[in-house]
Amino acid sequence: MIFTTADGDLTLYFVFASIILTSIFVIIFSRRMMKESTGNKEMKHLGGLIHKCAMQFLRTEYMYIALFVVVVAVILSILLGSISSVWFVIGAISSGLAGYYGMNRAVRANVRCTNAAKRSINEALRVSFSAGASVGLFLVMMGLIGLVSISLLYNDAHLLEQALIGYAFGVASIALFSRVGGGIFTKAADVGADLVGKLEAGIPEDDPRNPAVIADNVGDNVGDTAGMGADLFDSLIVNTVTAMIIGLGFTTGVKITGGAYWFPLFIIGAGIIATIFGTYFCRTKGNNPSKALQNAFVVTSLVLIVLAFGLSKYFFDNLAIFWTIVVGVVAGTMLGKITEYYTSYDFKHVQGIAKSSEIGAATNIIHGLSIGMRSTFGVIVVLMLAIAVSFWLAGVYGVAMAGVGMLSLAAIVMAIDVYGPIVDNAGGLAEMAGLDKKVRDRTDKLDAAGNTTAAIGKGFAIGSAALAALALLTLFARDAGITQINIIKTPVLIGLFIGALVPYIFSSYVMLAVGTAAVKIAEEVRRQFKTIKGIMTGKAQPQYETCIVIATKSAMVEMIIPGLLVIITPILVGVFLGAEALGGALGGTLVSGILLGIQQSNSGGAWDNAKKWVEKGNLGGKGSATHRATIVGDTVGDPYKDSSGPSLNILIKLTILVATVFVTFF
Amino acid sequence: MIFTTADGDLTLYFVFASIILTSIFVIIFSRRMMKESTGNKEMKHLGGLIHKCAMQFLRTEYMYIALFVVVVAVILSILLGSISSVWFVIGAISSGLAGYYGMNRAVRANVRCTNAAKRSINEALRVSFSAGASVGLFLVMMGLIGLVSISLLYNDAHLLEQALIGYAFGVASIALFSRVGGGIFTKAADVGADLVGKLEAGIPEDDPRNPAVIADNVGDNVGDTAGMGADLFDSLIVNTVTAMIIGLGFTTGVKITGGAYWFPLFIIGAGIIATIFGTYFCRTKGNNPSKALQNAFVVTSLVLIVLAFGLSKYFFDNLAIFWTIVVGVVAGTMLGKITEYYTSYDFKHVQGIAKSSEIGAATNIIHGLSIGMRSTFGVIVVLMLAIAVSFWLAGVYGVAMAGVGMLSLAAIVMAIDVYGPIVDNAGGLAEMAGLDKKVRDRTDKLDAAGNTTAAIGKGFAIGSAALAALALLTLFARDAGITQINIIKTPVLIGLFIGALVPYIFSSYVMLAVGTAAVKIAEEVRRQFKTIKGIMTGKAQPQYETCIVIATKSAMVEMIIPGLLVIITPILVGVFLGAEALGGALGGTLVSGILLGIQQSNSGGAWDNAKKWVEKGNLGGKGSATHRATIVGDTVGDPYKDSSGPSLNILIKLTILVATVFVTFF
């Protein structure tokens, strides 16, 4: 164990206490949600169907992933020994569990949220947010358990690093596959359901006669909950691990030996306490769920900063590290605000896209692409300022701690993010079960609030990815034994280009996969309409499962090439061009992935909300030519913002982790 | 003068001879085109109108640019002395002349090509290709005169470099403004004319009743001829200048003192001779103009290689440099083939986009974006191989010489490229003047051939930009006195991000500018239809000039921000973060600009040809829902492939030049 001073063991109780506290609140929040009834027979049936199919998808996905995990684990154990291999597997399982728990709660919460919405917005908010809070806290708790276990098991810095990197590698690999697989599934089902259902058969969205409707609702869960859960868990682990490893060598002004190593875990613990505190401020007296979610977030941030101040005083001689945490929290919040500015219809850019749609779909697309590219400016400026300030405060450890500060809010961010797909599903269930219109109105209000606050999650994902990647790059260089990645050297510049290429090829495959899978689902829906008699009159039930199977298979097959691309490219560059060129490749992937990711996510978000703005009755409203043009943009934005865009954040970190794991062989 | 051996002055006659030879053939080819009649009264009138308005645009554009040139010249003369300043102005004027001459020939050739098409394809090909050859040779001749003058004027390496960089800076600045201004003009006029004319008034394309129809035809000239002329001239100058400066310090195996400095000019001279030879192979017996253009290109390449072999033997001890030239020629040709593979409807990708359009516009867009991203793979692989091999052969000088080898074909590439807009315009004139249908059929065949061969030009533009940029980066580092651009250092990584950001913001502004200007033109067309009575019956003539004025003004205003962004960003990074971080920024702009440029150009090209494939009668043909979906893609692709995409090649080189010019102040 790394602690050496007498009070070391004592302070560790803080972390243990926060783990125990969290486990209690995971159960409390979960119970609060489960208490709610699942409603009438129809609701129970539909909710159960979504639940069953979502779990079916996850089982299939995990089976495929397990194969990959076994292969990599064997390779790791041969090349690097058992520690890397074992912790890789544990990381992979943890990541899987994070996705599993998130989705399991979400598919139980959706129908309960619908039921609560029969009474009031506040009740529905309570159910959905409780589920989100339970998931968020579970994720962080699991991460803490993993990291504390490693820290207590190994006493040697080298072994510690090996175990931590292996663990992070496992988490990131599975996060990538979950994001890509889930992203392809959800968007393929979405587009496929609309293609034949809406356009050919002329039945409305969320109509239970559509064989792909359950797949569509399942998609919201596997993409937005399981995928995002794995994503945020990945951010949390990779950031914390990076800070811990850099902390091993950081001694400036540290009062306790090994303090800089343990400190990130304490901040994560503080974040949990702050989140539990904050969740109690998530309530709305009137009709403003958005305000309620924001209150919870703001209170959590403030409590965290207070706790971080105390902990910093205890661990360090000066407040430099404390300020890096503040930088992380402020930067994360600002990134959320910037994302909101470019993607919310309360601001001029999205309204501009909507106005361009009056001319047609083409101008809608041009405008949306342009806004996505424009949005990179604010994001990069904030990121660079955060990096510059935190680096100036405490070097690379400062940059890593800014990332940890940002990610200490992971639980509340996840709570807000998971809330979104739950209320989205709840609305679909209200529609399918034919409930009173005011139920759907209430869930729609909750959904709109979720759309705004989801921007926070996106900002955090991108910001933390950049901070972690920068710190990881330093780790890589140290492990590779290189003191420079000098892009004047031709091989390094070649590396830079190859690295920058990866996000493009990756996005290309993922985007195309969504299109291909959507067509397959559309064909199956068409087949069922033709061969199963009585579907249209409601006498016969469609075979929901076949659509799920098709979407699942497509997602599994199509995630292989982009997934392997990410893992194999750094290895090839390292083998053929050497460690420094590999460093160049990592830099290329970092910079190109961040920019492309921001552009894709924000173009997609802006198109989505331009459509919603028109649907609110602006510029002709639903059914107008302008509306049709915005639908084109929204559909293009779907794979951009939910499949390839967010995957790029994981891709960046995974690439650097792969390089760091295998670096000793180049 | 740099030569010191006895035979030095003698060999220089080779360059003089090639300049004189070129000037003769510039006149011969021009006369051959001018001999053709301008046809009947209607054709004369319309051709004259396009001619007049195109020149009007160029005058306005050059007035704005002159202002910029004066300001920069004053700043340069204060900061760096008169040499930089004077050659900057000369470079700017040369670039302007290149654009002017190109457009002047093109607007005279279009109507003559229409007239020749009355007789046969071969005659029309002769007229249009002669015009192209005259423009191509003129460009290279002017470049040679500028570079030889500098070389003979200064004897000191430092002064030589200052003059060459100043000259290149002038050329690149004006190339950027021409590309952006012309790109905005042409696409705004194109989209604006269609919006009201086709969609609202229901009159066909190229109908003389449309007030924006002349603006549209003028746009083809100012965008595709003047803009591209400046672009290719920029590639030629920047590549050659870079090779010459690096050649100053390159002495390995050089037989003649200063030989490595002069050698690039000899290769450019050889390229001219090869081009003159090659043009005589551009003829078609049957109906295959594409084959004729390709023949000309292949013969030129072969002759060039033979000449380069002889020259290399004379200048160097071994054949390393010769092989770098071969690498450049082969890489350029391969890049053209790759571009063709991803953007021609003879191959699966474009057909796939067309098939996706059966589902709708959204899938068309998704597929096109995906293919654009995918196409980066082949391009980057070829580029990296070219860089690796030429670097292995002769270091950075080898890389620069590969670029010169590629650009020695500039005259023939330009001839083929200028041919495109000429036959495009010729078709429009045939339509407007109501000529026999078979005339239009012939120009359409010529146009289709131009589309395929235009891919070669794009490949050359991207490839040479990357090679020049890499070599320039080395020059920058030397002048900045830095031996590394180490991206592990945080400020350098911040620079990398800022640099990579520039192409995104630049593209965002240019894309949006096209949309905004198009709407303004559409409003003017609508106004004229309302207020001028008798337009529709053909009794009153529309006011063509007002549309030209609007498009011109928009183009001028909207090119300011993106233009300044490119020039100011490197200066700011240098001032605030220092020379090494500026180096990082240059690397970032390079890698992000190349990738984004490839993606935009090829997505745009693929969409364009997917539409054309459907128009050929596939998947329902003209007027089908599939066709409408492909039109959306084509319109999105317009600013991608003709405004922002190709500008990025210039942007990259200009950024590095700005940094190199101002580096002494950081």
Interface residues (C-beta under 8 A of the other chain):
Chain A: V191 L195 S356 I359 G360 A361 A362 T363 I365 I366 H367 L369 S370 I371 M373 R374 T376 F377 I380 L383 M384 I387 A388 F391 V396 V399 L470 L473 T474 A477 T483 Q484 I485 N486 I487 I488 T490 P491 L493 I494 L496 F497 I498 A500 L501 Y504 I505 S507 S508 Y509 M511 L512 V514 G515 A518 V519 A522 G583 G584 G587 G588 V591 S592 I594 L595 Q599 I631 V632 G633 T635 V636 P639
Chain B: V191 L195 S356 I359 G360 A361 A362 T363 I365 I366 H367 L369 S370 I371 M373 R374 T376 F377 I380 L383 M384 I387 A388 F391 V396 V399 L470 L473 T474 A477 T483 Q484 I485 N486 I487 I488 T490 P491 L493 I494 L496 F497 I498 A500 L501 Y504 I505 S507 S508 Y509 M511 L512 V514 G515 A518 V519 A522 G583 G584 G587 G588 V591 S592 I594 L595 Q599 I631 V632 G633 T635 V636 P639
